[in-house]
Amino acid sequence: MSMPSRARSLLGLCFLLSVPLSASGDGGAVQLSERIGAYQVTVFTAPVPLRAGPIDVSVLVQDPRGEPMPEAEVTIEVERLGKFPATHDAATNKLYHSAKFELPAPGLWRMEVRIAGEQGEARKSFEVVVGDPLPRWAEMWFWIAFPVVPILLFALYQALRRTGQRGRSSSAHPDLPGT
């Protein structure tokens, strides 16, 4: 493998290590999207796939014309856990209402979204399938791998520097073999 190929490989590895495995926020997998009473409601859950542990439930509430209704009050009720207000403060996108909480175990979980606003009240139950939690090392992979990135970048720098020096020294003294 030539030095430029190694450099490209190291650079590619550094890039892959810098990409987050998952991101949470206002979005994720659509669990429900339908008209409920006078509201068009879309419920998203993250992470994808949904796993036991911390989760984010984001709700987009729209009027019948499709206009967002950020002033609506939204609550998520989770069977066996309780009620969680979904707020704009917890949401990245302020058009969404978001609730963050922890699901303690895998399995089938029943949730209910409740909306109260100028169009009246509405509610809808739905079920989500929750997988096993990630192993502890998988949750921490970024922090375990992070020190590797500067080491690889330093190795890449050194390899490129040596390649550049070798090219300059051989072109500066063409009559001296091996220099």
N, CA and C of each residue as an Amber inpcrd file, in Angstrom:
protein
   537
   0.8550000  -1.1710000   0.0000000   0.0000000   0.0000000   0.0000000
   0.8990000   1.2310000   0.0000000   0.7070000   2.1210000  -0.9410000
   1.5450000   3.3260000  -1.0080000   1.1480000   4.2960000   0.0980000
   2.0500000   5.2130000   0.3650000   1.8120000   6.1630000   1.4440000
   0.5720000   7.0250000   1.2040000   0.3230000   7.5380000  -0.0150000
  -0.9070000   8.3010000  -0.2180000  -2.1610000   7.4530000   0.0380000
  -2.1240000   6.1610000  -0.2880000  -3.2760000   5.2830000  -0.0090000
  -3.4770000   5.1350000   1.4820000  -2.3880000   4.9780000   2.2120000
  -2.4940000   4.8830000   3.6750000  -3.0570000   6.1690000   4.2420000
  -2.5760000   7.2790000   3.7330000  -3.0530000   8.5700000   4.2200000
  -4.5530000   8.7090000   3.9710000  -4.9920000   8.3170000   2.7780000
  -6.4320000   8.3830000   2.4830000  -7.2170000   7.4550000   3.3910000
  -6.6960000   6.2620000   3.6610000  -7.3750000   5.3190000   4.5400000
  -7.4890000   5.8730000   5.9520000  -6.4010000   6.4410000   6.4480000
  -6.4330000   7.0210000   7.7970000  -7.4030000   8.1910000   7.8680000
  -7.4080000   9.0160000   6.8470000  -8.3130000  10.1480000   6.8130000
  -9.7690000   9.6730000   6.7760000 -10.0330000   8.6480000   5.9910000
 -11.3850000   8.0770000   5.9350000 -11.8090000   7.5090000   7.2690000
 -10.8990000   6.8290000   7.9630000 -11.2010000   6.2770000   9.2790000
 -11.4880000   7.3910000  10.2690000 -10.7040000   8.4510000  10.2280000
 -10.9370000   9.6070000  11.1060000 -12.3250000  10.1890000  10.8600000
 -12.7170000  10.2810000   9.5910000 -14.0400000  10.8110000   9.2640000
 -15.1370000   9.9200000   9.8410000 -15.0130000   8.6120000   9.6620000
 -16.0290000   7.6960000  10.1690000 -16.1510000   7.7690000  11.6840000
 -15.0380000   7.9300000  12.3590000 -15.0750000   8.0340000  13.8220000
 -15.7170000   9.3270000  14.2880000 -15.7110000  10.3430000  13.4440000
 -16.2760000  11.6210000  13.8440000 -17.7760000  11.7140000  13.5990000
 -18.3660000  10.7680000  12.8700000 -19.7900000  10.7840000  12.5770000
 -20.5460000  10.1760000  13.7600000 -21.5240000  10.8870000  14.3250000
 -22.2580000  10.3240000  15.4540000 -23.0850000   9.1100000  15.0440000
 -23.1820000   8.1530000  15.9570000 -23.9410000   6.9320000  15.6990000
 -25.4300000   7.2310000  15.6030000 -25.9150000   8.0550000  16.4980000
 -27.3180000   8.4190000  16.4540000 -27.4910000   9.8240000  16.9800000
 -28.5620000  10.4050000  16.5730000 -28.8640000  11.7360000  17.0530000
 -30.3050000  11.7530000  17.5060000 -30.5330000  12.4540000  18.5590000
 -31.9090000  12.5660000  18.9930000 -32.3710000  13.9810000  18.7250000
 -33.6350000  14.1720000  18.7440000 -34.1580000  15.4950000  18.4840000
 -35.5720000  15.3770000  17.9880000 -36.0390000  16.4280000  17.3620000
 -37.4040000  16.4640000  16.8910000 -37.4990000  15.7050000  15.5840000
 -37.8100000  14.4790000  15.6920000 -37.8880000  13.6180000  14.5280000
 -37.7140000  12.1900000  14.9770000 -37.3080000  11.3410000  14.0800000
 -37.1540000   9.9320000  14.4040000 -38.1500000   9.1320000  13.6030000
 -38.5990000   8.0540000  14.1850000 -39.5560000   7.1770000  13.5130000
 -40.9720000   7.6900000  13.7500000 -41.7680000   7.7090000  12.7010000
 -43.1630000   8.1300000  12.8310000 -43.9430000   6.9750000  13.4550000
 -44.5570000   7.2390000  14.5930000 -45.3650000   6.2260000  15.2830000
 -46.8540000   6.4060000  15.0010000 -47.2430000   7.6440000  14.6890000
 -48.6540000   7.9490000  14.4890000 -48.7350000   9.1970000  13.6160000
 -49.5810000   9.1640000  12.6170000 -49.8330000  10.3480000  11.8060000
 -51.2640000  10.2540000  11.2950000 -52.1350000  10.9880000  11.9500000
 -53.5320000  10.9490000  11.5410000 -54.2930000  12.1250000  12.1270000
 -55.4980000  12.2760000  11.6350000 -56.3710000  13.3190000  12.1630000
 -57.0060000  12.7810000  13.4350000 -56.8750000  13.5920000  14.4950000
 -57.4580000  13.2330000  15.7880000 -58.3240000  14.4100000  16.2110000
 -59.6200000  14.2170000  16.1770000 -60.5270000  15.3330000  16.4380000
 -60.3160000  16.3790000  15.3610000 -60.0740000  17.6180000  15.7720000
 -59.8690000  18.7130000  14.8190000 -58.3940000  18.9540000  14.5210000
 -57.5390000  18.0380000  14.9230000 -56.0910000  18.2280000  14.7700000
 -55.4890000  17.1620000  13.8590000 -54.4760000  17.5580000  13.1030000
 -53.6270000  16.5960000  12.3940000 -52.4220000  16.4050000  13.2970000
 -52.1790000  15.1780000  13.7270000 -51.1400000  14.9050000  14.7200000
 -50.1410000  13.9000000  14.1570000 -48.8630000  14.2220000  14.3180000
 -47.7940000  13.3110000  13.9380000 -46.8960000  13.1310000  15.1530000
 -46.6790000  11.8720000  15.5260000 -45.8540000  11.5430000  16.6960000
 -44.6070000  10.8170000  16.2080000 -43.4500000  11.3210000  16.6440000
 -42.1550000  10.7460000  16.3030000 -41.5000000  10.2300000  17.5780000
 -40.7310000   9.1550000  17.4530000 -39.9480000   8.6760000  18.6000000
 -38.4950000   8.4830000  18.1790000 -37.6130000   8.7530000  19.1060000
 -36.1770000   8.5450000  18.9100000 -35.6350000   7.9620000  20.1980000
 -34.6640000   7.0950000  20.1460000 -33.8340000   6.7400000  19.0020000
 -34.5460000   5.7650000  18.0670000 -33.9400000   5.5810000  16.9220000
 -34.4460000   4.6220000  15.9340000 -33.3990000   3.5440000  15.7790000
 -33.6980000   2.2950000  16.0180000 -34.9450000   1.7620000  16.5470000
 -35.1020000   2.1420000  18.0170000 -36.3530000   2.1850000  18.4440000
 -36.6770000   2.5440000  19.8180000 -36.1540000   1.4670000  20.7600000
 -35.4190000   1.9070000  21.7980000 -34.8150000   0.9750000  22.7560000
 -35.1290000   1.4190000  24.1680000 -35.0740000   0.4730000  25.1000000
 -35.2410000   0.8040000  26.5080000 -34.1440000   1.7850000  26.8920000
 -34.4890000   2.7110000  27.7600000 -33.5580000   3.7570000  28.1570000
 -34.1650000   5.1080000  27.8370000 -33.3340000   6.1360000  27.7130000
 -33.8760000   7.4650000  27.4380000 -34.4610000   7.5490000  26.0280000
 -35.6620000   8.1250000  25.9360000 -36.2940000   8.3050000  24.6310000
 -36.8270000   9.7250000  24.5160000 -37.1060000  10.1020000  23.2890000
 -37.6810000  11.4050000  22.9760000 -38.9430000  11.1400000  22.1710000
 -40.0550000  11.6970000  22.6390000 -41.3110000  11.6320000  21.8890000
 -41.6280000  13.0590000  21.4650000 -41.6510000  13.2990000  20.1570000
 -41.9380000  14.6270000  19.6250000 -43.2800000  14.5850000  18.8990000
 -44.0490000  15.6560000  19.0700000 -45.3950000  15.7140000  18.5070000
 -45.5450000  17.0000000  17.7010000 -45.9970000  16.8500000  16.4700000
 -46.3290000  18.0010000  15.6320000 -47.8460000  18.0680000  15.5600000
 -48.4070000  19.1860000  16.0290000 -49.8570000  19.3930000  16.0120000
 -50.1530000  20.4440000  14.9530000 -51.0980000  20.1150000  14.0450000
 -51.4770000  21.0280000  12.9740000 -52.9890000  21.1760000  12.9300000
 -53.4360000  22.3140000  12.4190000 -54.8710000  22.4940000  12.2240000
 -55.2700000  21.7610000  10.9420000 -56.5660000  21.7030000  10.6140000
 -56.9990000  20.9590000   9.4190000 -56.3790000  21.4470000   8.1030000
 -55.9300000  22.7150000   8.0470000 -55.2980000  23.2500000   6.8340000
 -53.8130000  22.8950000   6.7660000 -53.2760000  22.2890000   7.8370000
 -51.8670000  21.9210000   7.8630000 -50.9770000  22.9600000   8.5180000
 -51.5660000  23.9920000   9.1190000 -50.7860000  25.0210000   9.8040000
 -50.4020000  24.5180000  11.1980000 -49.1400000  24.6770000  11.5900000
 -48.7090000  24.2400000  12.9240000 -49.4690000  24.9910000  14.0140000
 -49.7040000  24.3020000  15.1060000 -50.4020000  24.8850000  16.2560000
 -49.5040000  24.7840000  17.4880000 -48.4910000  25.6330000  17.5580000
 -47.5490000  25.5360000  18.6720000 -48.1610000  25.8900000  20.0240000
 -49.3130000  26.5920000  20.0230000 -49.9300000  26.9870000  21.2900000
 -50.7200000  25.8510000  21.9540000 -50.9290000  24.7540000  21.2610000
 -51.6620000  23.6210000  21.8430000 -50.8800000  23.0230000  23.0120000
 -51.5890000  22.4900000  23.9720000 -50.9570000  21.7850000  25.0970000
 -50.9590000  20.2950000  24.7850000 -49.7900000  19.6710000  24.9210000
 -49.6460000  18.2590000  24.5690000 -49.0950000  17.4960000  25.7620000
 -49.7000000  16.3500000  26.0260000 -49.2380000  15.4620000  27.0930000
 -49.1080000  14.0520000  26.5220000 -48.0560000  13.3780000  26.9310000
 -47.8660000  11.9700000  26.5690000 -48.0740000  11.1610000  27.8370000
 -49.0170000  10.2290000  27.7880000 -49.2170000   9.3400000  28.9300000
 -48.6990000   7.9640000  28.5400000 -47.8500000   7.4190000  29.3900000
 -47.2520000   6.1140000  29.1340000 -47.7890000   5.1530000  30.1890000
 -48.3990000   4.0730000  29.6920000 -48.9500000   3.0610000  30.5940000
 -47.8690000   2.5730000  31.5590000 -48.1750000   2.4950000  32.8100000
 -47.3070000   2.0430000  33.9080000 -46.2320000   3.0730000  34.2960000
 -46.1320000   4.1950000  33.5950000 -45.1170000   5.1990000  33.9530000
 -45.7080000   6.5310000  34.3720000 -46.7850000   6.9590000  33.7260000
 -47.3800000   8.2340000  34.0820000 -47.4600000   9.1940000  32.9140000
 -47.6910000  10.4760000  33.2780000 -47.8870000  11.5220000  32.2780000
 -46.6350000  12.3730000  32.1730000 -46.3460000  12.7800000  30.9150000
 -45.1810000  13.6110000  30.6370000 -45.6340000  14.7700000  29.7500000
 -45.5140000  16.0070000  30.2480000 -45.8750000  17.1310000  29.3900000
 -44.8830000  17.2540000  28.2350000 -45.3930000  17.4620000  27.0510000
 -44.5400000  17.6830000  25.8790000 -44.4940000  19.1930000  25.6640000
 -43.2910000  19.7590000  25.7320000 -43.1450000  21.2110000  25.6870000
 -42.2360000  21.6570000  24.5510000 -42.3210000  22.9430000  24.2620000
 -41.4170000  23.5380000  23.2720000 -40.0090000  23.6580000  23.8400000
 -39.9080000  23.8480000  25.1500000 -38.5860000  23.9820000  25.7770000
 -37.7350000  22.7370000  25.5550000 -38.3640000  21.5690000  25.5630000
 -37.6300000  20.3180000  25.3710000 -37.3770000  20.0140000  23.8990000
 -38.0060000  20.7860000  23.0030000 -37.8930000  20.5320000  21.5660000
 -36.8220000  21.4170000  20.9380000 -36.1220000  20.8630000  19.9620000
 -35.1610000  21.6430000  19.2010000 -35.9030000  22.5590000  18.2290000
 -36.8380000  22.0000000  17.4860000 -37.6800000  22.7550000  16.5710000
 -38.9060000  23.2050000  17.3610000 -39.0990000  24.5000000  17.5010000
 -40.1580000  25.0290000  18.3650000 -41.5650000  24.8370000  17.8000000
 -41.6950000  24.2630000  16.6110000 -43.0240000  23.8910000  16.1140000
 -43.4810000  22.5700000  16.7350000 -42.5470000  21.8220000  17.2990000
 -42.8380000  20.5340000  17.9090000 -43.0300000  20.6940000  19.4110000
 -43.7010000  19.7220000  19.9700000 -43.7850000  19.5610000  21.4130000
 -42.9940000  18.2900000  21.7110000 -42.1380000  18.3260000  22.7070000
 -41.2730000  17.1740000  22.9580000 -41.2970000  16.7860000  24.4300000
 -41.2980000  15.4920000  24.6660000 -41.1920000  14.9410000  26.0240000
 -40.0500000  13.9430000  26.0270000 -39.1850000  14.0750000  27.0070000
 -38.0610000  13.1490000  27.1480000 -38.2300000  12.4180000  28.4740000
 -38.1410000  11.1040000  28.3920000 -38.2680000  10.2810000  29.6010000
 -37.5840000   8.9520000  29.3540000 -37.5960000   8.1100000  30.3560000
 -36.8900000   6.8350000  30.2700000 -37.8820000   5.6750000  30.3020000
 -37.7370000   4.7730000  29.3270000 -38.5040000   3.5220000  29.3460000
 -37.6200000   2.4770000  30.0160000 -38.0810000   1.9020000  31.1190000
 -37.2120000   1.0300000  31.9080000 -36.9660000  -0.3680000  31.3350000
 -37.8020000  -0.8190000  30.3960000 -37.6520000  -2.2010000  29.9300000
 -38.1180000  -2.3350000  28.4840000 -37.5980000  -3.3410000  27.7800000
 -38.0850000  -3.5950000  26.4160000 -39.4890000  -4.1990000  26.4620000
 -40.1350000  -4.2230000  25.3120000 -41.4580000  -4.8330000  25.2230000
 -42.4150000  -3.9330000  24.4640000 -43.6960000  -4.2430000  24.5950000
 -44.7500000  -3.4780000  23.9520000 -45.2610000  -2.4430000  24.9530000
 -45.1940000  -1.1740000  24.5990000 -45.6140000  -0.0910000  25.4760000
 -46.7800000   0.6530000  24.8430000 -47.8050000   0.9150000  25.6500000
 -48.9630000   1.6870000  25.1940000 -48.7670000   3.1340000  25.6380000
 -48.9310000   4.0370000  24.6680000 -48.8350000   5.4670000  24.9350000
 -50.1160000   6.1360000  24.4690000 -50.3840000   7.2940000  25.0440000
 -51.5300000   8.0850000  24.6030000 -51.0760000   9.5270000  24.4570000
 -51.4060000  10.1370000  23.3210000 -51.1150000  11.5520000  23.1100000
 -52.4160000  12.3030000  23.3780000 -52.3090000  13.3690000  24.1890000
 -53.4740000  14.2020000  24.5160000 -53.1820000  15.6280000  24.0810000
 -54.1480000  16.2090000  23.4020000 -54.0000000  17.5680000  22.9050000
 -55.1610000  18.4030000  23.4180000 -54.8340000  19.5940000  23.9210000
 -55.8440000  20.5580000  24.3290000 -55.4680000  21.8880000  23.6930000
 -56.4260000  22.4850000  22.9950000 -56.1460000  23.7540000  22.3280000
 -57.4230000  24.4270000  21.8950000 -57.2820000  25.4180000  21.0270000
 -58.4400000  26.1980000  20.5980000 -59.4480000  25.3710000  19.8120000
 -59.0520000  24.2150000  19.2930000 -59.9650000  23.3270000  18.5580000
 -60.6100000  22.2900000  19.4800000 -60.4030000  22.4290000  20.7980000
 -60.9660000  21.4890000  21.7460000 -59.9250000  20.4730000  22.2050000
 -60.4120000  19.3610000  22.7260000 -59.5120000  18.3140000  23.2230000
 -59.5770000  17.1000000  22.3140000 -58.4410000  16.3870000  22.2700000
 -58.3680000  15.1640000  21.4770000 -57.3480000  14.2440000  22.1210000
 -57.5420000  12.9560000  21.9160000 -56.5940000  11.9670000  22.4400000
 -56.5870000  10.7380000  21.5630000 -55.4320000  10.0750000  21.5570000
 -55.2930000   8.8650000  20.7370000 -54.2470000   7.9660000  21.3740000
 -54.5790000   6.6920000  21.5260000 -53.6310000   5.7000000  22.0430000
 -52.9170000   5.0250000  20.8800000 -51.6920000   4.6150000  21.1300000
 -50.9220000   3.8580000  20.1550000 -49.9090000   3.0160000  20.9130000
 -49.3980000   2.0090000  20.2550000 -48.4090000   1.1220000  20.8810000
 -47.0750000   1.2440000  20.1520000 -46.0080000   1.0920000  20.9320000
 -44.6660000   1.0930000  20.3510000 -43.9400000  -0.1520000  20.8340000
 -43.1190000  -0.6920000  19.9550000 -42.2890000  -1.8350000  20.3030000
 -40.9190000  -1.2920000  20.6900000 -40.4870000  -1.6600000  21.8860000
 -39.2280000  -1.1570000  22.4270000 -38.2520000  -2.3210000  22.5540000
 -37.0820000  -2.1390000  21.9650000 -36.0640000  -3.1860000  21.9920000
 -35.2090000  -3.1270000  23.2490000 -34.2980000  -4.0790000  23.3340000
 -33.3540000  -4.1180000  24.4570000 -32.4810000  -2.8790000  24.4470000
 -32.0420000  -2.4400000  25.6290000 -31.1380000  -1.2870000  25.6530000
 -29.8010000  -1.6530000  25.0200000 -29.1020000  -0.6240000  24.5460000
 -27.7630000  -0.8500000  24.0230000 -26.8470000  -1.2740000  25.1550000
 -25.8530000  -2.1320000  24.8670000 -24.8730000  -2.4360000  25.9040000
 -24.1330000  -1.1590000  26.2940000 -23.6260000  -1.1070000  27.5010000
 -22.9730000   0.1050000  28.0130000 -21.8420000   0.5710000  27.0970000
 -21.0480000  -0.3680000  26.5560000 -19.9320000   0.0430000  25.6950000
 -20.4370000   0.7250000  24.4350000 -21.5940000   0.2990000  23.9130000
 -22.1300000   0.8940000  22.6850000 -22.6190000   2.3170000  22.9460000
 -23.1240000   2.5810000  24.1500000 -23.5320000   3.9340000  24.5020000
 -22.3170000   4.8470000  24.6180000 -21.2000000   4.2840000  25.0290000
 -20.0050000   5.0770000  25.3000000 -18.9670000   5.0040000  24.1760000
 -19.2920000   4.3990000  23.0200000 -18.2960000   4.1690000  21.9830000
 -17.6070000   5.4560000  21.5510000 -18.3570000   6.5420000  21.4580000
 -17.7480000   7.7870000  20.9960000 -16.6480000   8.2350000  21.9500000
 -16.9170000   8.1670000  23.2470000 -15.9360000   8.6350000  24.2280000
 -14.7520000   7.6840000  24.3260000 -14.9830000   6.4280000  24.0270000
 -13.8780000   5.4650000  24.0150000 -13.0130000   5.6920000  22.7760000
 -13.6580000   5.9340000  21.6410000 -12.9310000   6.0820000  20.3750000
 -12.3710000   7.4810000  20.1640000 -12.9030000   8.4720000  20.8500000
 -12.4930000   9.8530000  20.6060000 -10.9850000  10.0760000  20.7150000
 -10.2750000   9.5310000  21.7130000  -8.8260000   9.7500000  21.7700000
  -8.0800000   9.1850000  20.5600000  -8.6720000   8.2450000  19.8650000
  -8.0300000   7.6500000  18.6940000  -7.9240000   8.6740000  17.5540000
  -8.8790000   9.5820000  17.4480000  -8.9110000  10.5480000  16.3430000
  -7.6550000  11.4220000  16.3240000  -7.2750000  12.0930000  17.4300000
  -6.0490000  12.9020000  17.3440000  -4.7990000  12.0580000  17.0860000
  -4.7700000  10.8460000  17.5960000  -3.6200000   9.9700000  17.3570000
  -3.5210000   9.6400000  15.8690000  -4.6450000   9.2970000  15.2480000
  -4.6500000   8.9970000  13.8150000  -4.3010000  10.2320000  12.9870000
  -4.7970000  11.3870000  13.3960000  -4.4560000  12.6060000  12.6660000
  -2.9620000  12.9050000  12.7690000  -2.3740000  12.6870000  13.9360000
  -0.9360000  12.8910000  14.1030000  -0.1600000  11.9050000  13.2310000
  -0.5770000  10.6470000  13.2150000   0.0820000   9.6350000  12.3820000
  -0.0330000  10.0110000  10.9020000  -1.1810000  10.5060000  10.4930000
  -1.3720000  10.9500000   9.1140000  -0.4330000  12.1180000   8.7970000
  -0.3400000  13.0730000   9.7020000   0.5600000  14.2070000   9.5180000
   2.0020000  13.7410000   9.3570000   2.4230000  12.8160000  10.2270000
   3.7980000  12.3160000  10.1720000   4.0530000  11.5690000   8.8590000
   3.0980000  10.7670000   8.4370000   3.2610000  10.0080000   7.1950000
   3.3720000  10.9500000   6.0000000   2.5340000  11.9580000   5.9560000
   2.5880000  12.9180000   4.8570000   3.8830000  13.7290000   4.8990000
   4.3170000  14.0660000   6.0840000   5.5540000  14.8330000   6.2370000
   6.7510000  14.0160000   5.7460000   6.8110000  12.7170000   6.1430000
   7.9080000  11.8450000   5.7050000   7.8830000  11.6600000   4.1930000
   6.6930000  11.4880000   3.6220000   6.5720000  11.3330000   2.1730000
   7.0660000  12.5920000   1.4650000   6.7110000  13.7470000   1.9800000
   7.1520000  15.0110000   1.3910000   8.6540000  15.1870000   1.4980000
   9.2470000  14.7810000   2.6340000  10.6950000  14.9050000   2.8070000
  11.4310000  13.9570000   1.8670000  10.9280000  12.7330000   1.7200000
  11.5510000  11.7590000   0.8370000  11.5450000  12.2560000  -0.6020000
  10.4400000  12.8590000  -1.0270000  10.3240000  13.3740000  -2.3880000
  11.2770000  14.5320000  -2.6220000  11.4080000  15.4190000  -1.6280000
  12.3140000  16.5690000  -1.7800000  13.7710000  16.1420000  -1.7640000
  14.1380000  15.2000000  -0.8690000  15.5440000  14.8060000  -0.7610000
  16.0050000  14.0380000  -2.0030000  15.1580000  13.2100000  -2.5910000
  15.5820000  12.4610000  -3.7750000  15.6450000  13.3690000  -4.9990000
  14.7880000  14.3900000  -5.0730000  14.8580000  15.2940000  -6.2140000
  16.0000000  16.3130000  -6.0510000  16.4050000  16.5940000  -4.8070000
  17.5000000  17.5490000  -4.5720000  18.8510000  16.9270000  -4.8990000
  18.9960000  15.6140000  -4.7400000  20.2670000  14.9230000  -4.9830000
  20.0320000  13.7210000  -5.8910000  19.7720000  13.9300000  -7.1780000
  19.4460000  12.8230000  -8.0520000  20.6250000  11.8650000  -8.2790000
  21.8330000  12.3050000  -8.0540000  22.9850000  11.4400000  -8.2970000
  23.3380000  10.5820000  -7.0790000  22.6860000  10.8140000  -5.9200000
  22.9730000  10.0170000  -4.7300000  21.8520000   9.0090000  -4.5240000
  22.1020000   7.7260000  -4.7210000  21.0480000   6.7200000  -4.5480000
  20.6800000   6.5790000  -3.0610000  19.3780000   6.3890000  -2.8200000
  18.9000000   6.1010000  -1.4600000  18.8050000   7.3150000  -0.5700000
  18.9880000   8.5130000  -1.0820000  18.8370000   9.6960000  -0.2150000
  17.6470000  10.5170000  -0.5990000
